Amino acid sequence: MHGGSTNMKHILLTALLAAPILASAQKLPQPSPLGKVEQVVGLTTIKVEYSRPSRKGRVVFGDVVPYGEVWRTGANKCTTIEFDTQVRIGGEMIRPGKYSLFTIPGPDTWAVILNKNTELWGADERKPEEDVLMIKTGAKRSPDMVETFTISFSMGRRDDAMLNLQWEEVWVPIMIEADCTEQALKNIDEALAKDDAKYNAYSSSARFCVDRNVRLPEALTWAEKSVSMEKKYWNTHTLALARAANGKYKEAIEAANESMTLAQADNDANYVKMNREKIEEWTKLMPAAPAKAPAKPKK
């Protein structure tokens, strides 16, 4: 019995020592590793999670990924995309939430599908009645050969971004719009309603409205208040912009000249340049001075 007990202890000790080796042996690189990408568009955070298969010398589209069939848009568990505010895709409004992303590839056109179920592992599990979006978008030729399936964002001009699907020599851009004007104006009203609102809050609020061409009279009031609280070259430049947006070009030029002087003193060449360009632009917009009537000859 004693020998048997010793032998059993030896077996248990060997098993315990081997356990970490066996466990570590299971941690292997995945053929299609997990990828995540996140982008803020306006005031909206967009998150994408997907698995990234590689080409490995194969013909991808039309072969590995057949044309005309629903694809999970990656590998392993279906790709998911999440929005924390309402967005617009292909003209369709999408509520905040998390969705699985499917596509139907074609030589020139792809279908893009969003589905409510985010726990799917394959296209066969998808129920069309749970789709919240199906649009079509053009497929383009990628400037470079892309070895591993890649999802990325490229920013637009304001509250929009392009969601890019790239693999092999195919590039599929999907426009996502996330207009934040309404929410930003609510944030402005809330911030400026506080007794301790600072001069920079008034200036940034005015600049937002000028840039969006909304609530321009209020923007001018806020810009004037900011400069009255503390004068800087950048909020004086905002005051110039707000005056011009309200058609007060003479006063805008005065503020721009003052901003330029302050920027020169602070060695900010960029603001000097911006003010100079605006002065030139607004000078052309000012109404011409009326011509003087000819003097009457003396009798």
SVG drawing of the C-alpha trace seen along z (x, -y; Angstrom):
<svg xmlns="http://www.w3.org/2000/svg" viewBox="-39 -134 46 136">
<polyline fill="none" stroke="black" stroke-width="0.4" points="0.0,0.0 2.8,-2.3 4.4,-1.8 1.1,-2.4 0.6,-5.6 4.1,-6.8 3.3,-5.9 0.0,-7.8 1.7,-10.9 4.3,-10.7 1.5,-10.6 -0.4,-13.5 2.8,-15.6 3.6,-14.9 0.1,-15.8 0.3,-19.1 3.6,-20.0 2.3,-19.2 -0.9,-21.2 0.7,-24.7 2.5,-23.3 -0.8,-21.8 -2.6,-25.0 0.0,-27.2 0.0,-24.9 -3.6,-25.9 -2.7,-29.6 -1.9,-29.7 -2.1,-32.4 -5.5,-32.4 -5.7,-32.1 -8.2,-35.0 -7.3,-37.2 -9.8,-39.4 -9.7,-43.1 -11.4,-46.1 -11.7,-49.7 -13.4,-52.7 -14.1,-56.1 -15.8,-59.2 -17.9,-60.9 -19.4,-64.2 -20.7,-63.2 -21.2,-59.6 -18.9,-56.7 -18.8,-53.9 -17.2,-50.5 -16.5,-47.6 -15.4,-44.1 -14.5,-41.5 -12.2,-38.6 -9.6,-39.1 -9.0,-36.3 -6.0,-36.5 -5.8,-35.8 -2.9,-33.4 -2.5,-33.3 -6.2,-32.5 -8.7,-34.2 -11.0,-35.8 -14.0,-37.4 -15.8,-35.2 -14.2,-32.1 -13.5,-31.9 -16.2,-34.5 -18.8,-33.8 -20.6,-36.5 -24.3,-36.8 -24.2,-35.0 -24.6,-36.5 -21.1,-36.8 -20.5,-37.3 -18.0,-40.1 -15.0,-38.5 -14.4,-35.1 -15.6,-33.3 -18.3,-35.1 -20.1,-37.6 -18.8,-41.2 -20.6,-43.6 -21.0,-47.4 -22.2,-49.6 -23.5,-53.2 -24.2,-55.2 -26.4,-57.7 -28.7,-57.7 -26.9,-57.6 -27.9,-57.5 -26.5,-54.9 -27.5,-55.1 -30.2,-57.6 -31.7,-55.2 -32.0,-56.2 -30.5,-53.6 -31.3,-53.7 -28.5,-53.6 -27.4,-50.0 -25.3,-47.1 -25.8,-45.1 -24.3,-42.3 -22.9,-43.4 -23.5,-41.2 -22.7,-41.9 -23.5,-40.3 -20.5,-40.9 -20.8,-41.4 -18.2,-42.3 -19.4,-46.0 -22.1,-46.3 -22.4,-45.1 -25.4,-44.8 -24.9,-45.9 -27.1,-44.4 -27.5,-45.2 -29.2,-42.6 -30.5,-42.9 -28.9,-39.6 -25.3,-40.1 -24.6,-36.5 -24.5,-34.9 -21.7,-32.7 -22.6,-32.4 -24.8,-33.7 -27.1,-30.7 -28.1,-31.7 -29.3,-35.1 -33.1,-35.7 -34.0,-38.3 -37.0,-39.5 -34.4,-40.7 -32.7,-42.9 -32.8,-46.7 -31.0,-47.8 -30.3,-46.6 -28.7,-49.0 -26.5,-48.8 -23.1,-50.4 -20.5,-50.4 -17.3,-48.3 -14.1,-50.0 -10.6,-48.8 -8.2,-49.2 -5.0,-51.0 -3.0,-48.3 -3.3,-44.5 -4.6,-44.0 -3.5,-40.6 -5.7,-40.6 -9.3,-41.7 -9.4,-45.2 -12.1,-47.5 -11.2,-51.1 -12.6,-54.6 -11.7,-57.7 -13.2,-61.0 -15.5,-63.2 -15.9,-66.9 -18.0,-67.3 -20.3,-64.7 -19.7,-61.9 -17.2,-59.1 -16.5,-56.4 -16.5,-52.8 -14.0,-51.0 -14.0,-47.3 -10.8,-46.2 -9.5,-42.9 -7.6,-41.6 -7.9,-44.4 -11.5,-45.3 -12.5,-48.4 -16.1,-48.9 -16.8,-52.4 -19.9,-52.8 -21.0,-56.3 -22.1,-56.9 -23.7,-60.2 -24.0,-61.3 -25.3,-64.8 -24.7,-66.3 -26.0,-69.8 -29.2,-69.4 -27.4,-67.7 -24.5,-70.1 -27.0,-73.1 -28.6,-71.4 -25.2,-71.0 -24.4,-74.7 -27.7,-75.9 -27.0,-73.7 -23.4,-74.9 -24.1,-78.6 -27.0,-78.5 -24.6,-77.9 -23.5,-80.8 -19.8,-79.8 -19.7,-79.6 -16.2,-80.7 -15.1,-83.0 -13.9,-80.0 -17.3,-78.3 -18.9,-81.4 -16.3,-81.5 -16.5,-77.9 -20.3,-78.0 -20.2,-81.0 -17.7,-79.4 -19.8,-76.2 -22.8,-78.2 -20.9,-80.2 -19.4,-77.1 -22.9,-75.5 -24.6,-78.7 -27.2,-78.4 -28.4,-80.8 -26.1,-83.6 -27.4,-86.5 -26.9,-84.5 -23.4,-83.5 -22.5,-87.2 -23.8,-87.9 -21.7,-85.0 -18.6,-86.1 -18.9,-89.6 -19.4,-88.3 -16.3,-86.1 -14.1,-89.0 -15.5,-91.2 -14.7,-88.6 -11.1,-88.0 -9.6,-89.0 -7.4,-86.6 -6.4,-86.5 -8.4,-83.4 -11.7,-84.5 -11.3,-88.0 -11.0,-86.1 -14.2,-84.3 -15.8,-87.7 -14.7,-88.8 -16.3,-85.6 -19.5,-86.1 -19.7,-89.8 -19.2,-88.8 -21.7,-86.0 -24.2,-88.7 -23.3,-90.9 -21.3,-93.4 -18.2,-93.4 -16.7,-96.7 -16.8,-95.6 -15.5,-92.2 -12.5,-93.7 -11.8,-95.8 -11.9,-92.7 -9.8,-90.7 -7.1,-93.5 -7.1,-93.4 -6.9,-89.6 -4.0,-89.7 -2.1,-92.2 -2.6,-90.0 -1.6,-86.9 1.6,-88.6 2.5,-89.5 2.0,-85.8 3.9,-84.5 1.0,-82.6 1.6,-82.8 -1.4,-80.6 -3.9,-83.1 -2.0,-86.0 -2.6,-84.3 -6.2,-83.5 -7.0,-87.0 -5.2,-88.5 -7.1,-86.2 -10.5,-87.1 -9.8,-90.8 -9.1,-90.5 -12.3,-88.4 -14.6,-90.8 -13.1,-93.9 -14.5,-92.7 -17.9,-92.1 -18.3,-95.6 -20.6,-97.9 -18.8,-100.5 -18.8,-104.0 -21.4,-106.2 -19.8,-108.5 -19.6,-112.1 -21.8,-114.4 -19.9,-116.9 -19.4,-120.2 -21.7,-122.9 -19.9,-125.7 -19.7,-129.0 -21.8,-131.8"/>
</svg>
